[in-house]
């Protein structure tokens, strides 16, 4: 069998794994700050050094961007453009980069960090529903193919991400079962219903249905920012117009949906306009706080603080948000019930997509034997409650939430019937 790599290229994180045996795999670790990590941020940056364009990825890209944001082109969550027919490319230091070229640059650096040569066969995960407007799945898979072939990969096999997670969990089955996997990523949530059986002692599977929606962890982070942070930065406040008070544009505040968008805002005409309107603001202290946060490049630290709060709320009824750039004495207590009210519409859409997936698969809730939840957002109690209410708490299982897809891909890639699992 040729060398095999399972590649989980996610909106937020990327994980790689290799098979050790028919039922065991290991993730590839990368040294970062005197430790080893197996989950790498899906971030990319380009910079100029002695008239040569350099590339960094993952935490190294974030570090480079924070050090010198004005002279670095930083890109994150670029998986959201994979299926977009509207994204033809972007110019970086005068050179045009297609999506294929961005992905190739990212993976090339990741392989270098891992001290790993591109293998002959890569099993790469793909979402059931790609994110973005008017997504074209065929275009996305072709772009993936182009990037991997450019790195020397001879065989590229696509497997639905929740199918890979299902296989990872199902490898321990001892009897036939119908399994639902819910995979919560950074940009999308995918559902997959699989029927596992044993034929002559070998584990076989049949896909019964798939579903997905472009809502996941990043949306929940922004809900916290929108409700807990942006009002302190002037959202909802007004400035004196010629004839009456006017609202500050919503577009200024929507830049907080992605932390690196604040660096784009920093160099924009909108940000210069904000500074000119400061003297006419009805709440100038809030707009000053906004300007200072952007000028001081505090977007990434803010998102880290928000992510920590979200994790606390998964374990406790209350969490405290502290972030000095919002004020030396800034401290905000957030109740889990408040957070759940902020994401209520997202939760409704997730549950509707789940029910649509069951309905289109002609599967009743009672026919599901086990439910596996994977991805960081699966820790959110309100998310888990949807599945416990629908299927019963006894059927819900989780574990290895961040690495299950990559390991499942690697194990599928080691099988003789690998192609049978392809999307």
PyMOL commands that set and color helices and strands:
alter all, ss='L'
color gray80, all
select helices_A, chain A and resi 58-67+69-71+78-81+99-113+137-150+161-170+217-233+250-257+261-266+269-280+284-295+299-315+324-326+336-342+344-360+365-367+376-379+381-391+393-395+404-413+418-421
alter helices_A, ss='H'
color red, helices_A
select strands_A, chain A and resi 4-9+13-19+25-27+30-32+35-37+40-41+43-49+52-57+72-76+90-92+95-97+121-126+155-160+177-184+189-199+202-213+238-240+245-247+318-321+332-335+370-374+396-398
alter strands_A, ss='S'
color yellow, strands_A
deselect
rebuild
show_as cartoon
